[in-house]
Amino acid sequence: MKGLQGQPSASDDRAPAKPGPGRKLALSATIGPGPKLCQHGLALVNHGDCLDVMRRMPADFVDLIVTSPPYADARAHTYGGIRPDEYVPWFVERAVEMHRVLKPTGSFVLNIKEKAVDGERHTYVLELILALKREVGFRWVEEYIWHKTTSAPGKWKYRFRDAWERLLHFSKSDDVKMNQQDVRVPVGDWTRTRLRNMSANDRVRRESGTRSQVGRRISAWTDRKLVYPSNVLHRPPVCHNTGHSAAFPEWMPEFFIRLFTDQGDVVLDPFLGSGTTFRVAQALGRHAVGIDLDRDCLDRFLATIEDEFVTGEPLSAANIH
Ligand SMILES: C[S@@+](CC[C@H](N)C(=O)[O-])C[C@H]1O[C@@H](n2cnc3c(N)ncnc32)[C@H](O)[C@@H]1O
């Protein structure tokens, strides 16, 4: 199997889980610590403020949250903006629930980028990172940068074109589930020329001249086809979704779902939008849970997927058995 975006994937040998008839609401979980899913899949789409919906979810239930929330004040005409000055308390209230529903080994990946206000970058994303850590209790594990390789050219009075976004990785504990081997990337063409004529020095481990204690042996790259990626992800902003003004590309949830979950794990997007995270999670054999405030948006999403696999019943203690 190729990656969803056609990229070769190190975990291609993993077949997606087959949807079963019980997928409608076949969640067999115990409320409280250690919820257990039965063999059938789960696909739940909920309408409402994710704050209210998550409050009805059990604690320690979700393996991964991948989401792009409404950005401050952005696209107010589409789904209501939150003023940049009010953004942190608004988000923190919801993040408390995200933290509660996340399993101790789980991860939370937040795609966000601050806007510029009055000719300077607003600081709400920086303040949000601090608040998620200090007020909510998340650990800030990493910041991945999405470098948009084909962003449109442009120039503003004080800035050049904005060609990157943040992908913030938070966790609940220091015991994070992480399948690093599943997101390896092709080693690249540089090895063809670099490894063709190796010197004797290339065949022994040599310490860095900067005394950083980082050493390397060039010949170790011979025959390596896949390597671990860096925390800068160079990808185009191509989306295959339609009907949503802020959909993110499929490779993004795919990368993090492969990295932070196994088949049968639960993936939540509390700001579902066009359902990119949801669809990718399902395609990779994970259980998908999505929430969106906008009824029209949800209806458009539901129309694009196989109804028999999805239930719109509210997720609550009553229907989790
Ligand atoms: C940036 S979009 C998400 C796009 C999504 N990542 C995709 O690929 O399509 C944010 C979504 O959050 C929804 N939303 C805004 N406030 C919400 C809230 N309080 N609870 C749930 N959904 C909300 C909006 O309706 C919108 O569809």
The ligand as a Gaussian input file, in Angstrom:
#p B3LYP/6-31G(d) Opt

LIG

0 1
 C       -9.956000      24.807000      10.588000
 S      -11.442000      23.943000      10.505000
 C      -10.948000      22.270000      10.521000
 C      -10.546000      21.781000       9.175000
 C      -10.171000      20.317000       9.174000
 N       -8.844000      20.106000       9.739000
 C      -10.231000      19.765000       7.755000
 O       -9.254000      19.138000       7.300000
 O      -11.234000      19.983000       7.095000
 C      -12.136000      24.166000      12.073000
 C      -13.516000      23.564000      12.260000
 O      -13.870000      23.699000      13.643000
 C      -15.267000      23.897000      13.733000
 N      -15.517000      24.502000      15.058000
 C      -15.345000      25.796000      15.441000
 N      -15.589000      25.926000      16.751000
 C      -15.913000      24.683000      17.211000
 C      -16.249000      24.170000      18.480000
 N      -16.319000      24.971000      19.559000
 N      -16.511000      22.846000      18.599000
 C      -16.458000      22.037000      17.514000
 N      -16.148000      22.478000      16.274000
 C      -15.872000      23.778000      16.121000
 C      -15.624000      24.759000      12.549000
 O      -16.982000      24.588000      12.207000
 C      -14.661000      24.222000      11.487000
 O      -15.290000      23.281000      10.645000

